[in-house]
């Protein structure tokens, strides 16, 4: 199978996953974590800009993680397993629609099965793009994907719950509905947790798929509950990366502060991990 044929195959699989039911799309942060998630039987993966940035000792910031560095990451995660991979493409590394279109074309060429575009302006100001420009950016991404000949899944993100907006639900409904009409295949408002709001978003953009972020223990964010609400896809963002960092930090701090090594006992065995990665290499 050629590289292009493989990508078309995983894109087809990715679209089918969004057609019915609900699936978890966990977020690896490097090749090893991607391989292990495949080993556990997950059906698709999604990159995490934050998870990747932390592996490079960088903040989650488009000004810190260059476009070429991010494309390399998309390529390596897409090549690590046979699973479809959704690219966390942040704001598309551009403001203007024409630049978004060019970057999306390059993103598709990395081998991903899907990509997401945010409506948040990078930086610490917690601002969203104006509605018209946000909509034009999604339309540009849709056109670029169509012209590429590789129909990757386009996810449009409304970051309103993450920017401390005074009325996030109404704006999320308005934007996600407009993004769906502009050609987004999947709609995503990270941070929404109220079941009534989630269900309303699902109904507002139907028959398009909805992604929900499960970022903390919450009965309203379980696979069973979100399936009931009509959600098609559940991601975890940087949570797995932060779980890994938490274990590392606690063990390292224990050594530094006490000189004791007791937190090094609760580990998966070297033999288990080594055997798994040896199988992948053969």
N, C-alpha and C positions, 0 to 999 in steps of 0.2 A: 504494500500500500504506500503510495507517495505521500509526502507531507501534506499536500493540499487535500488529497482524498481522506487522510486521517482527520484533518480539521473539519471537513464537511461532515464526516461521520459523527464526530463528537458534538458538533453543533446540532445535528439532527436529534441526537440523544438528549441534548440539553433542552431543546424545545419540547420534546415529548414529556420530560419531567415536569414541565410547567403546565401541562394540559389538564391534569386531574390529580387529585390527592394532594399530599403535602410531604415535602422532603426536607431534611436538614442538610445544609450546605456549609460545613465547617470551614474555618479559615486557618490554613497552615501558615507558618511564617518562614519556612525554609524547605529545602528538598526533603530532608529527613522526616519532618513532621507531615509533609504531603504524602510520602510513602507510607507512613504509619496509618494515616487516616484512610488511605486506600485499603490497607491491610484489614482495617476494622469493618470494611464493607460499605462505607459511604458511597453515594452514587455520583457526587459531584463535589468540587472544591471551589473556594473563593479566596483570592488573595486578601491580605490585610495590609494597607499602607503602613499603619502603625506597627503591626507585628514585624514587617520587613525592616522598617526604619530602625527599630530597636536592635535587630541583629547586626546592624551596621554601626551602632553607636550614634545614631542620628535621631533628631526629633521628627515627629510625623508632620512634615512640612514640605510642600512642593519646592520650596526654595533650598531645602537641604538635600532632598532626593532628586537628582537630575532626571530628566526625561529618559535619556539613554539608559541610566541605571535601572529605572523602573521597567523599561522594556526588556532588559536583560532578565530581570526577576520574573516577569510574565512568561518569558520563554522557558526558563528553567523549571518553573512550577508546572507549566503546560506539558513539558517533556518528561516530567518525573513519574507520571502515572498515565494510564489510558483514560482517565476520567475527564469529563468536561471541566474547564476552569473558567470562573468568572473573574475578570480583572477589576480590582478596586482602582479606578482611574481618577479618583478624586474629582477635581474640577476640569479634568481633561487637559490640564497643564496649559490652559489658555482662557482668555476672557471672551474674545470675539468669535462669532460663529464660524467664520472662514478658517480661523486657526484651529478651532475645535474639529472641524471636518478633516483637516490634514492630519492632526494627531490621532484621530479615530482610525483613519486609514492605516496609519503606521501601527496602531495598537492591534488591529485585526490581523495584521501580517505577523504578529508574534506567535500566533497559533491558538489564541484563546477561543473559548466557545461563547463568551459573553463579556460585556463590560458595563460599568456603571458610571454615570455622570452626575455630579452633585450641583446643586444650585447655590452653594455657599461660596462666598468670595474668600480666598485664602487669606490667612492672617489672624490677628487676635481681635479684630473689631466685631466679630460675631454678626456680620451682615450677609444678607442674601442678595443675589443679583435681582435687579428689577424684573417684574413679571415678564415683560415683553422680551428682554434679552435672555432670560432663563428659558423661555419657550423657544426662542430662535436657536439657542444652543442645542436643544434636544432635536429640533428639526434638522439642524446641520449634521448632527451625529447620525440620525436616521438616514439621511440622504447618502452620507459617506459609506455607511454599511451597505446600503442597497447597491451603490455603485461598485463596491468591492467584489461583489459576486459571492461573498461568504456571509450568509445571513445570521451573524452572531446575535445572541439575545441582548437587546438593549434595555438596561435598567436605568430608569430616571429616578433620582433621589431628591427628596425635599427635606432639607436639613432643619426645618423650622423648630422641631422639638429640641434641637441641640443648641439653638442660639438664644434661648430664653425669650422667645417671642411671647407677647401677652395673650395672644389668641391663636395658638398653634394649630388647633384642629381645623378651624374654618379655612385657614390659609393652606393647610395640607390638602384638604379636599379640593380646593380651587386649583391648586397647582398640579396635583397628581392627576386630576381629571383632564386638565389641559395637556399634560405630558402624554397621557394615554391617547388622546385625540391626535397628538403630533407624531405618534408612531412608536412610542415606548412599548416594549413587550412586557415589562415587569415594572411595578411601581413600589417605591420604598420610602418610608418616612422613619428613619432610625430614631428610636427613643419613645415611640408611642407604645403605651402599655395598657390603656383602658380598653377592655373588651368591646365596649359599645363603639368606641372610636375606630378600633380595628375593623370591626364588622361593617361599619359605615363606609370606611375606605374601600373595603373589598367590594361592596355593592356599587359604590360610585364609579369604580374603574372597570367593573365587569364588562366583558369576559377576560380582560387582561389579568395577569397574575400579580399577586402582592407578596412582597418579602417583608418579614418582620425580624427585628433584631432581638435575640435573646441574650441579654448582657448581664443577667443576675438571676438568682433563684426566685421564681415567681410562678405561682400556679396558673396565672393568666398567660404565661409565656411557655407553657409546656407544649410538646408536640401534639398531644391529644386535644388540648383546649384550642390551640390555634387551627388545627384541622377542622374542628367544629365550626369555627368562625369563617372558614372558607379561604384561609391563607394557603398559598401554594408552596412557599419557600421560607425557611428559617435559617438565618446566619447568626454567627456569634461574634463577628467583628474581631477586635483585638483580644477578646477574653481568654482564648487558649494561650496566646503569647504571654498575657499577664499572669495566668496561672503558673506557667513555666518560670517566669521571672520571679514570682513570689516564692516558689520553692527554692530557687537558686539563692535569692537574697536572704531568706531566713537561714539557710544552711551556712552561707558565707558569713553572715553577721554573727552567728553562733560561734564559729571558729575564731573570728576576729576578736570577739568580746570575751570569750571564756577559755579558748584553747581546747575546747571539747569538740568531739566529732560525732556526737550521738544522733544528729539529724541526717547523717549519711547512711543510716540503716534502712530507711523506708524507700527503697529504690527498686525499680525493675532491674532484673539481673542483666549483667553484661552479656551473658550467653544468649539470652532471649533477643536482645537488640542486635547483637552481632550476627546471629543466625538469620534474623529477618533481612537485614541489609545484605548479607551474603547471597540470599536467595534472589534478591532484586538484581544483583549484579550478574547473576549467571543466566 
